[in-house]
Structure formats: C-alpha cells, structure tokens
Amino acid sequence: YGSNNVSVIDTSNNTVTATVSVGTSPYSVAVNPAGTSAWVPNYNGGTISIINTSTNTVSATISGGGGFAIAFNPAGTRAYVGNGGSLRVIDTSNNTDVTQISTGLHYPVGVVVDPQGNFVYVANDDNPSGNSVSAVDTSNNTVVATIHTGINPVALGNFAYPAASITPASGSAAGGTTVGISGTGFTYATGVTIGGAAATNVTVVNDNF
C-alpha cells in the first residue's frame, strides 16, 4: 500500500521474484481466471493497474477510480471493483465501464463472485451506516438484497456447497473405495476431504454429477 508496488512471489520457494511499480496506494490484487493478468486497484491514485503476468510489467492503466477490492466472474469477461460506495463493473475485453452499481454510502472493501457468476457479494465497511453485505444480480446489475452484519465487514470467504448425496454411504477405512458425490457448485472444486482424509484422483464430471 505505502510502497506503491506489487511483489511477485514464487510459491515453490516463497521468494520475491519481481517487484512491479503500480499506482498510488495499491489496495488489493486479483488475477483473471486465465492467469494472464493481475489487476490492482490503486485507492489513492484513482486508477487500476493491469499487470501482464508473463512479463511482470504494467500493460494498461484504467482511470475513473481506483477503489478497494476486485474480483472477476468465472468467464473473466467482467471485473467487479468496490469503489467509493458503489460497485464498478468493467468489460475486460476493452477495459471500459459497463456500469456503476450503488451499494450505499459505504466503503466496499470486499468483493467476491459466486462460482456460477450469477451474483456478486460486496462487503460494505462503514460504521454505523454500513455494516452490511450487498448481493448484486449480474444478469441486470442490480442490488437484490442487503444483508446486515456485525461491525466493519471487510472480507468475504469462499462458498460452501453441501453434497446432496454420497454413494456408497460407507467404505473401507484403508481406502480404495470409489465414491460418487452429487450436488451443485462443484465445477471449481479442487479437492475433497472425507472423514478428515484427503481424497485422491478427484474428478468433477459436471456441475450436477
């Protein structure tokens, strides 16, 4: 935030491999689903820096407000940026604004998109007028619900989807049993834990297995 740059970390050895200069007061970072660019809202700079991840250089700068948190829809066609009491929607094909959605006189410091891309949830941190989460329908870019929370909500976690059924209901404690889990929201699942043990060879057949 204070150094006006982004550190690139090699997760294989936890070392900084590059430092990229961006705008003033970078608040957060989000990588697009394709992994080709990292978007950085510069809060005090009033811009968004787009970093090319293959070269670790800024390839474009979007004006019109920096904001706080940022998230992408699963297709990577929209970027959603919490920006001074509103949610800024950006078309990533041309880096232009689609619309600004008012979430009230709050600080939208947390933004997350559901795995299907149907809703965006915005954490509004502003006591006492805020303290809420706005649910935005992405099909028409409107706030469809306001969920009141405790003081100063600043972040949103991952989505949890309970399984509709598990077949078979039991198996060998030694492992080796093929298990089928049905339900929804599994498209982006990366792992399964059964009884505290991580399952192996996990494959998502489709979103409604």
GIJOMO-V173101 format. One record per backbone hydrogen bond with DSSP energy under -1.0 kcal/mol. NH is the residue of the N-H (numbers start at 1). CO is the residue of the C=O. Records with the same first field share a line. If there is no record, write none. Layout:
# GIJOMO-V173101
NH->CO + CO
This chain:
# GIJOMO-V173101
6->20
8->18
10->15
13->10
14->10
15->10
17->8
18->8
20->6
22->4
27->41
30->39
32->37
35->32
38->51
39->30
40->49
42->47
43->25
45->24
46->42
47->42
48->62
49->40
50->60
51->38
52->57
53->36
56->52
59->50
60->50
62->48
65->46
68->82
71->80
73->78
76->73
79->90
80->71
81->88
82->69
83->86
87->101
88->81
89->99
90->79
91->96
92->77
95->91
96->91
98->89
99->89
101->87
103->85
106->104
109->107 + 123
110->123
112->121
114->119
117->114
120->136
121->112
122->134
123->110
124->132
125->107
130->126
131->124
132->124
133->147
134->122
135->145
136->120
137->142
138->118
141->137
142->137
144->135
145->135
147->133
149->131
164->182
165->182
167->180
175->172
180->167
182->165
189->186
194->197
197->194
199->192
